[in-house]
Structures are given as C-alpha cells and as structure tokens.
Amino acid sequence: MKRRKFIKNNSLAAIGVTVLGLPDTYNQSVFSQNNFKVNEQRIAGRILELAKFGRDDKGHGYRVAYTKGDIEGRAWFTGLMKNAGLEVSVDSAGNIIGKRKGKNALLKPIVFGSHIDMVPDGGNYDGTLGSLAALEIIEVLNENKQITAHPLEVIVFANEEGGTVGSKAMAGQLTAEGLKQVSQSGLIMAEGIKAIGGEPANIQSCIRKNGDIHSFLELHIEQGGILESENLQIGVVEGIMGRVAWDVAVNGVANHAGSTPMRMRQDALLAAAKFIVVVNEVINSVKGNQVGTVGKIAALPGAYNVIPGEVTLGLEIRDLSMEKIAMLFSEIEKRTEKIATDSKVTFSFQKQSIVLPPAFTNKSLQQKINSSAKELGFTTRFMQSGPYHDSSQMSLIAPVGMIFVPSVGGISHSPKEFTKTTDMTNGANVLLQTILKLDKE
C-alpha cells in the first residue's frame, strides 16, 4: 500500500470512519459473536406474567387453546409484539405473526417462535419459553439499533397441544376433516379458530410454500430428563420421533373367581400383563433411543369376583426410523402369539389411522446451533425429541433447527414443570447467536 493511502486510511479509522465511508460501529455488526445478550429478568418475568392467563382460583393453569385464558394470553402477547415494533397480524389458522423488516426485502425471512397454549393443568414453560425468547430476540436487536439483512418473523402458533393445528395449517396439512374435530375447549376446530381471530373458511390462505421461508428455529424445554441427568446445558435436536399407535384387544373368558381353578382360567388381564412385559423387553432389546409404551388399559367386566374376560390396551412406539418401529412391532406381535397360546386367549391389533412420521432437522442448522452454543461456552448434546412440536410441521416447508434446554426433574405437562432462569437465558442466547449466523447467508 502506498504511504499516502495508508495515512488516509489510518486517519479515517482514528475518527471512527471506515474506508467505505460507513461508521466504524458497522464493523461491530450483528454478526459479531457475544456483542448482544438477552435480558434474563425480562424473560423470567414475562413467563410469570403469561402464567396468570387461564389460571383458576386454585392456581391450576388452563390456558387451553380457544378458551378465555388462551384468548386473553394471546391479546397480552400481541400487545408486547406491537410494543416491540413488529407488524402484527393473525392468519386464517389463528397463528399470530409479527414481522420485522430487514435491509434486503428480496431475502427470505428467518422465522422463529413456538406456542403459548397449554394442556389442562399444564406447566408454564412448554411452548411459552420459545415464544417469549423469540420476542426477546427482537427486543435485543431494537435496543442495540440493529437491522438484520433478512426480514424476521416471530410466530406464535395456534393450538399446538391439540395436534399442532396452526403449524399444520401453515404447512398445508390441515384437512377439512381436521377442522371438524372437537378440540379440548369443547369447540370444533373451525369454531375455535374463529374465536381467536382466524378464518377457517379461508384456511388455505395461510399456507406457506416450500422455499418461502429461509429457515425456522424453535427454542423449547426438553420435556425430559436427559440434559439434567447428564449435567448438560444445550440440546441440539436431530429430529422429532415418528409415532405409531395400536389398539390392542385381549379376549379370554369371564368366569367366577371363586369356583374356577387357576389352571383352568382364560384370564385376559393376566395375558395383558404378560404382554406389557413383552413390550418393555422388546423395546429394550435393540440399541437406540426408541421408546414403547402401553399407556392405557381397561378390564371387563371389572368386578372383584369375576375373572376378566376382555381387556383393551393402547400401545405406541416412537423412533426416528419408521422401519425400526415396524420391526419392533413385528417382534412384539410374534412374542404375543406364545402368550395367547399359553393363556388360552386371543390378541388382536388395530393400527390407529393417525400415524405421525418422523421429522428431521436441518444438518447445517444443527451445526450452527452447536457452534453458537460452544462459542458461548455451553456444553451440548445431539439428541432426539420424543414429543411432537410445531417444528415437525414446519420441516415440511423449510429447513428447521431446534434447541432444547433442561427440564428440572424431566417433568412436563404438569404444574411441576420448571426450567431454571439460567437455562432459559442460555437457550435464548443460543437462539440469538444462531439467528445472527443465519443472517450472513
């Protein structure tokens, strides 16, 4: 470099101007790692504020989708979004969408969020953390006067707990039959969507096509105990497990419990108990993260002095591989034949019509989440998600990334659900830094 040019450039730098004529603070851009941090007290405080909506006199939460508590909580959240300068709208499925313009309107939006509805008597962190952390990202960018290159969107999905209804509609997967189903609120889905400002008659208008969105990110509590048990701070989700369920019927002979010798019984409940043990043994016989559960059982005729003649059970198996699920079920079915023969009963299996396929997160997003966490000094683990999330539907139309933070005691869908403020803050900071990495693209 010539001496005159060198002196000129150094002089410009000394007064805080780059050779391009831009303020030097531009170089301390939104892409600089660790420049920005979320406000942990704001996140924690808003979690408690949102928890008030739908709470009954006994302190139990009932912010179930489409109920009064849900409607009031959504109005409160919408107000926060507007105060943060977002352009807020409700789409035809009832999803709340807050948009923030970027420097380049031609770039696809980076989208992030979750849901704020809950199961009956549920916890205060499932979904709400991801939604409030998404809003917190906007607050931090505003406070630091930063505009990203990409447009940004914060989405609060409607009725996640009732079957990822809002995100399903956005992905073009909500059917006319789905709109007729009865929701937990007692309203059919279409009525519920109307109650929160949606337009079910025009449900197709909310559909996003593949390629409309640059990427979708969701921060969520783990809802399990792996991170806490391994003393890890951040989970990088590789995929959301698929789920297949069966109704199982066991038929024996109901008979007098006093007069029928043990050797002569055709006890359907005893056979069902052996079946439950077999399910546990088969699921544990193969390496991997698969899970299998018998979560429901009913015995008839249901009297102390009658040998059960009929039992119905509910079986579900989850894994990232549908082939593995099929293999495990086949083995369970095979071993059940021996139980049936030995117990002199019959077994029948009816596969449920709703099959949830696995949803895989984007490999590049996994790496960005992991590197963002590592750069912030956090310990990480690549892991699967057993519960379904809005990310599962969004993966049909966009690259998806998911961040987990620890759940204390592995408890969720319960009033005892809890995630520490430090862990919420860690996850939100990873979300922030990952978004800033994506904005370089």
Wavefront OBJ file of the C-alpha trace (Angstrom):
o trace
v 0.000 0.000 0.000
v 1.259 3.468 -0.859
v 2.228 5.666 2.092
v -0.349 8.398 1.242
v -3.213 5.835 1.068
v -2.031 4.212 4.306
v -2.038 7.559 6.137
v -5.509 8.389 4.773
v -6.960 5.081 5.886
v -5.416 5.349 9.349
v -6.758 8.889 9.712
v -10.270 7.761 8.822
v -10.044 4.906 11.307
v -8.919 7.325 14.002
v -12.134 9.340 13.682
v -14.303 6.223 13.562
v -14.996 6.016 9.825
v -14.179 3.088 7.525
v -12.675 3.429 4.068
v -16.179 2.833 2.703
v -17.414 5.926 4.490
v -19.536 3.944 6.967
v -19.437 4.450 10.726
v -16.931 2.105 12.340
v -19.715 0.697 14.535
v -20.943 -1.041 11.371
v -17.973 -3.402 11.725
v -19.215 -4.237 15.200
v -22.149 -5.712 13.324
v -24.947 -8.017 14.279
v -22.638 -10.802 13.222
v -20.094 -10.227 15.990
v -20.267 -13.044 18.498
v -21.178 -12.154 22.104
v -21.964 -8.495 21.376
v -25.563 -8.968 22.398
v -27.191 -10.800 25.274
v -30.803 -11.385 26.135
v -32.341 -9.921 29.289
v -32.860 -12.867 31.635
v -35.077 -10.968 34.062
v -37.362 -9.860 31.254
v -37.777 -13.453 30.055
v -38.379 -14.799 33.569
v -40.808 -12.009 34.416
v -42.821 -12.499 31.261
v -43.043 -16.247 31.871
v -44.735 -15.487 35.204
v -46.964 -12.814 33.664
v -48.196 -15.134 30.933
v -48.844 -17.859 33.531
v -51.622 -15.727 35.052
v -53.826 -16.102 31.981
v -56.166 -19.074 32.321
v -55.228 -19.782 35.938
v -58.176 -20.819 38.136
v -58.881 -19.958 41.777
v -56.843 -22.965 42.937
v -53.810 -21.905 40.921
v -54.198 -24.537 38.201
v -53.343 -23.491 34.654
v -55.974 -23.876 31.951
v -54.740 -21.817 29.000
v -56.108 -24.441 26.648
v -56.391 -23.375 23.006
v -59.520 -21.370 22.139
v -60.532 -20.826 25.783
v -60.875 -17.476 27.555
v -57.393 -17.833 29.055
v -55.865 -18.514 25.658
v -57.654 -15.542 24.066
v -56.532 -13.212 26.870
v -52.960 -14.537 26.806
v -52.787 -14.036 23.059
v -54.027 -10.446 23.403
v -51.340 -9.754 26.018
v -48.637 -11.273 23.808
v -49.873 -9.361 20.768
v -49.544 -6.122 22.732
v -45.910 -6.937 23.543
v -45.212 -7.669 19.892
v -46.684 -4.348 18.806
v -44.744 -2.503 21.513
v -41.580 -4.082 20.096
v -42.352 -2.519 16.720
v -43.462 -5.679 14.968
v -46.074 -5.585 12.235
v -48.610 -7.979 13.767
v -51.327 -9.985 12.052
v -53.361 -13.144 12.654
v -53.513 -15.574 9.744
v -56.520 -17.678 8.776
v -55.449 -20.518 11.126
v -55.153 -18.188 14.118
v -51.355 -18.022 14.143
v -50.013 -14.696 15.462
v -47.292 -13.388 13.143
v -45.014 -10.456 13.937
v -42.860 -9.167 11.089
v -39.695 -7.030 11.251
v -38.251 -5.659 8.017
v -34.672 -6.433 7.022
v -32.198 -4.468 4.927
v -32.852 -6.626 1.896
v -36.536 -7.230 1.163
v -35.580 -9.780 -1.505
v -34.168 -12.177 1.095
v -36.393 -14.868 2.590
v -37.448 -14.340 6.219
v -35.789 -16.068 9.142
v -38.689 -17.326 11.252
v -38.699 -18.362 14.915
v -41.250 -18.950 17.648
v -43.389 -21.610 19.323
v -46.803 -21.658 21.045
v -48.435 -20.388 24.251
v -51.436 -22.725 24.634
v -51.165 -25.482 27.236
v -52.639 -28.842 28.184
v -55.209 -28.811 31.020
v -53.441 -28.236 34.338
v -50.176 -27.932 32.432
v -46.926 -26.114 33.098
v -45.678 -22.606 32.416
v -42.670 -23.320 30.182
v -43.767 -25.678 27.411
v -44.017 -23.506 24.287
v -44.068 -20.252 26.198
v -40.282 -20.175 26.547
v -39.797 -20.435 22.791
v -42.395 -17.753 22.102
v -41.092 -15.297 24.682
v -37.469 -15.935 23.709
v -38.388 -15.177 20.083
v -39.842 -11.844 21.166
v -36.766 -11.227 23.312
v -34.555 -11.503 20.219
v -36.495 -8.615 18.676
v -36.176 -6.585 21.891
v -32.388 -7.078 21.939
v -31.983 -6.075 18.304
v -34.135 -2.982 18.910
v -32.138 -1.957 21.968
v -28.899 -2.292 20.029
v -30.353 -0.488 16.978
v -29.544 -3.378 14.697
v -31.318 -4.259 11.471
v -30.683 -7.707 10.061
v -30.227 -8.287 6.341
v -33.087 -10.790 6.308
v -36.621 -9.930 7.319
v -37.504 -11.593 10.635
v -40.771 -13.185 11.732
v -41.912 -14.178 15.199
v -44.739 -16.730 15.122
v -46.959 -17.847 17.990
v -48.636 -20.955 16.616
v -52.262 -21.684 17.463
v -53.322 -24.856 19.279
v -50.060 -26.781 19.301
v -51.249 -29.027 22.112
v -54.367 -30.056 20.203
v -52.380 -31.503 17.314
v -50.044 -28.743 16.029
v -53.113 -27.236 14.334
v -51.684 -23.809 13.483
v -48.388 -25.041 12.067
v -50.173 -27.914 10.328
v -52.376 -25.381 8.539
v -49.353 -23.274 7.577
v -47.703 -26.360 6.088
v -50.862 -27.163 4.108
v -51.626 -30.299 6.135
v -54.864 -29.300 7.904
v -57.765 -31.044 6.204
v -61.485 -30.293 6.079
v -61.977 -33.277 8.402
v -59.433 -31.809 10.793
v -61.469 -28.623 11.025
v -64.462 -30.697 12.159
v -62.669 -32.385 15.065
v -63.632 -31.377 18.597
v -60.884 -29.505 20.444
v -60.057 -29.740 24.149
v -62.002 -26.489 24.635
v -65.208 -28.211 23.548
v -65.367 -26.214 20.326
v -64.808 -27.861 16.986
v -61.546 -26.698 15.430
v -63.208 -24.346 12.962
v -65.174 -22.615 15.752
v -62.043 -22.379 17.888
v -60.057 -20.816 15.063
v -62.795 -18.205 14.632
v -62.703 -17.485 18.378
v -59.044 -16.439 18.156
v -59.424 -14.297 15.050
v -58.781 -16.841 12.320
v -60.801 -17.530 9.210
v -61.321 -21.282 8.779
v -63.397 -20.823 5.623
v -60.282 -19.341 4.018
v -57.775 -21.668 5.718
v -55.755 -22.159 2.509
v -54.631 -18.528 2.599
v -52.217 -19.199 5.483
v -50.240 -21.852 3.597
v -46.540 -21.181 3.086
v -44.853 -22.927 0.195
v -41.534 -24.720 0.326
v -38.936 -22.005 -0.210
v -40.992 -19.134 1.202
v -39.022 -19.251 4.464
v -35.221 -19.147 4.784
v -35.269 -21.219 7.981
v -37.321 -21.879 11.093
v -35.914 -22.095 14.629
v -37.654 -23.189 17.821
v -36.331 -22.995 21.371
v -38.083 -25.430 23.692
v -37.761 -27.069 27.069
v -36.611 -30.674 26.729
v -39.683 -32.127 28.484
v -37.468 -34.998 29.566
v -34.573 -35.594 31.939
v -31.584 -36.362 29.706
v -29.878 -32.937 29.762
v -30.292 -32.546 33.514
v -29.121 -36.094 34.270
v -26.000 -35.603 32.140
v -25.415 -32.078 33.505
v -25.556 -30.538 30.026
v -26.800 -27.080 29.091
v -27.988 -27.265 25.479
v -29.619 -29.988 23.407
v -29.215 -29.846 19.629
v -32.237 -31.657 18.238
v -31.511 -34.025 15.355
v -35.115 -34.949 14.723
v -38.567 -35.482 16.177
v -39.545 -39.112 16.560
v -42.286 -40.663 14.482
v -45.179 -42.315 16.306
v -47.383 -45.291 15.524
v -50.138 -46.481 17.872
v -52.340 -49.558 18.088
v -55.490 -50.502 19.949
v -54.937 -53.967 21.408
v -57.811 -56.295 22.365
v -57.345 -59.400 24.519
v -60.257 -61.825 24.691
v -60.479 -64.630 27.239
v -63.423 -65.988 29.232
v -65.099 -64.173 32.097
v -65.844 -66.624 34.901
v -66.427 -66.915 38.619
v -63.282 -66.011 40.538
v -64.080 -68.347 43.405
v -65.062 -71.533 41.615
v -62.625 -71.522 38.682
v -59.263 -73.200 39.458
v -56.141 -71.298 38.441
v -55.140 -73.950 35.889
v -58.498 -73.683 34.103
v -58.652 -69.912 33.709
v -58.585 -67.946 30.468
v -57.661 -64.698 32.183
v -57.466 -61.828 29.703
v -55.930 -59.452 32.249
v -53.142 -61.860 33.169
v -52.317 -62.247 29.475
v -52.386 -58.466 29.073
v -49.916 -58.102 31.953
v -47.545 -60.518 30.224
v -47.984 -58.515 27.006
v -46.921 -55.305 28.767
v -43.749 -57.022 29.983
v -43.023 -58.244 26.442
v -43.367 -54.702 25.069
v -40.799 -53.474 27.586
v -38.410 -56.342 26.806
v -38.613 -55.932 23.023
v -38.132 -52.153 23.097
v -35.064 -52.566 25.320
v -33.598 -55.401 23.230
v -32.373 -53.077 20.466
v -29.786 -50.311 20.700
v -31.076 -46.811 20.118
v -33.396 -44.163 21.516
v -36.689 -45.832 20.617
v -39.483 -45.853 23.203
v -42.549 -48.024 23.586
v -45.445 -47.511 25.953
v -48.659 -49.225 26.991
v -50.384 -46.115 28.273
v -53.970 -47.228 28.631
v -55.743 -50.336 29.896
v -59.323 -51.325 30.716
v -60.554 -54.697 32.019
v -64.104 -56.052 31.781
v -66.393 -56.830 33.429
v -64.432 -55.095 36.188
v -65.574 -56.840 39.367
v -63.607 -58.259 42.312
v -65.175 -61.705 41.948
v -65.034 -62.091 38.162
v -62.050 -63.228 36.113
v -61.549 -60.588 33.397
v -62.764 -61.832 30.045
v -61.873 -58.819 27.961
v -59.047 -56.273 28.121
v -58.290 -53.333 25.845
v -54.887 -51.634 25.791
v -53.199 -48.786 23.962
v -49.702 -49.355 22.561
v -47.465 -46.742 20.944
v -43.910 -46.937 19.608
v -41.728 -43.925 18.737
v -38.441 -43.660 16.860
v -36.766 -41.609 14.138
v -36.985 -44.642 11.844
v -40.371 -45.927 10.690
v -38.605 -49.130 9.613
v -37.408 -49.698 13.158
v -40.906 -49.076 14.523
v -42.266 -51.711 12.112
v -39.545 -54.168 13.110
v -40.201 -53.705 16.830
v -43.938 -54.137 16.400
v -43.399 -57.287 14.349
v -41.296 -58.765 17.152
v -43.909 -57.813 19.772
v -46.624 -59.429 17.638
v -44.556 -62.603 17.258
v -43.932 -62.955 21.001
v -47.582 -62.225 21.735
v -48.574 -65.408 19.885
v -46.915 -67.506 22.607
v -48.716 -65.552 25.347
v -52.015 -66.191 23.575
v -51.342 -69.925 23.285
v -50.149 -70.345 26.864
v -53.014 -68.263 28.301
v -55.759 -69.679 26.028
v -56.775 -66.171 24.904
v -56.723 -64.258 21.627
v -54.979 -60.974 20.772
v -55.961 -58.557 18.013
v -54.235 -55.329 16.918
v -55.885 -52.340 15.244
v -53.466 -49.724 13.928
v -54.670 -46.168 14.549
v -55.336 -44.121 11.446
v -53.193 -41.179 12.595
v -49.527 -42.019 12.034
v -47.006 -39.303 12.830
v -43.924 -39.592 10.623
v -40.519 -38.544 11.968
v -39.348 -35.008 11.230
v -35.652 -34.326 10.738
v -33.924 -31.059 11.499
v -31.531 -29.495 9.027
v -27.894 -30.630 9.362
v -26.481 -27.170 8.659
v -28.763 -25.628 11.292
v -27.722 -28.302 13.770
v -24.103 -27.272 13.296
v -24.890 -23.560 13.608
v -26.788 -24.164 16.845
v -23.992 -26.332 18.206
v -21.227 -23.881 17.258
v -23.196 -20.937 18.681
v -23.600 -22.801 21.964
v -19.928 -23.810 22.075
v -18.805 -20.242 21.355
v -20.903 -19.105 24.309
v -19.150 -21.696 26.481
v -22.056 -24.112 26.854
v -21.971 -27.893 26.936
v -24.056 -29.566 24.244
v -25.546 -32.870 23.195
v -27.105 -34.017 19.930
v -30.416 -35.685 20.752
v -33.846 -36.713 19.560
v -37.206 -35.297 20.581
v -39.878 -37.737 21.694
v -42.729 -35.183 21.883
v -44.107 -33.638 18.715
v -43.607 -29.900 18.149
v -44.542 -27.200 15.643
v -41.090 -27.738 14.149
v -42.290 -31.111 12.869
v -44.849 -29.429 10.620
v -42.530 -26.575 9.642
v -39.922 -29.093 8.484
v -42.251 -29.848 5.548
v -41.786 -26.342 4.139
v -38.457 -25.022 5.480
v -35.100 -26.029 6.968
v -35.716 -26.415 10.693
v -33.483 -26.177 13.767
v -34.466 -26.892 17.357
v -32.781 -26.013 20.648
v -33.506 -27.814 23.933
v -32.796 -26.599 27.459
v -33.087 -28.738 30.628
v -36.369 -29.517 32.346
v -35.961 -29.883 36.103
v -36.722 -33.469 37.074
v -37.627 -34.215 33.458
v -41.200 -33.140 34.269
v -43.546 -31.573 31.730
v -47.298 -31.258 31.052
v -47.632 -30.776 34.787
v -47.871 -27.850 37.221
v -44.462 -29.046 38.465
v -42.885 -28.280 35.080
v -39.918 -25.956 35.661
v -36.838 -24.674 33.850
v -34.272 -22.516 35.624
v -33.877 -18.889 34.568
v -30.208 -19.519 33.772
v -31.120 -22.330 31.401
v -33.835 -20.284 29.717
v -31.344 -17.473 29.240
v -28.696 -19.823 27.848
v -31.137 -21.178 25.296
v -32.312 -17.713 24.267
v -28.722 -16.548 23.773
v -28.024 -19.600 21.590
v -31.143 -18.774 19.584
v -29.974 -15.174 19.179
v -26.479 -16.094 18.012
v -27.807 -18.759 15.649
v -30.123 -16.224 14.022
v -27.188 -13.840 13.577
v -25.172 -16.609 11.929
v -28.076 -17.369 9.586
v -28.351 -13.708 8.672
v -24.958 -13.940 6.973
v -26.465 -16.236 4.343
l 1 2 3 4 5 6 7 8 9 10 11 12 13 14 15 16 17 18 19 20 21 22 23 24 25 26 27 28 29 30 31 32 33 34 35 36 37 38 39 40 41 42 43 44 45 46 47 48 49 50 51 52 53 54 55 56 57 58 59 60 61 62 63 64 65 66 67 68 69 70 71 72 73 74 75 76 77 78 79 80 81 82 83 84 85 86 87 88 89 90 91 92 93 94 95 96 97 98 99 100 101 102 103 104 105 106 107 108 109 110 111 112 113 114 115 116 117 118 119 120 121 122 123 124 125 126 127 128 129 130 131 132 133 134 135 136 137 138 139 140 141 142 143 144 145 146 147 148 149 150 151 152 153 154 155 156 157 158 159 160 161 162 163 164 165 166 167 168 169 170 171 172 173 174 175 176 177 178 179 180 181 182 183 184 185 186 187 188 189 190 191 192 193 194 195 196 197 198 199 200 201 202 203 204 205 206 207 208 209 210 211 212 213 214 215 216 217 218 219 220 221 222 223 224 225 226 227 228 229 230 231 232 233 234 235 236 237 238 239 240 241 242 243 244 245 246 247 248 249 250 251 252 253 254 255 256 257 258 259 260 261 262 263 264 265 266 267 268 269 270 271 272 273 274 275 276 277 278 279 280 281 282 283 284 285 286 287 288 289 290 291 292 293 294 295 296 297 298 299 300 301 302 303 304 305 306 307 308 309 310 311 312 313 314 315 316 317 318 319 320 321 322 323 324 325 326 327 328 329 330 331 332 333 334 335 336 337 338 339 340 341 342 343 344 345 346 347 348 349 350 351 352 353 354 355 356 357 358 359 360 361 362 363 364 365 366 367 368 369 370 371 372 373 374 375 376 377 378 379 380 381 382 383 384 385 386 387 388 389 390 391 392 393 394 395 396 397 398 399 400 401 402 403 404 405 406 407 408 409 410 411 412 413 414 415 416 417 418 419 420 421 422 423 424 425 426 427 428 429 430 431 432 433 434 435 436 437 438 439 440 441
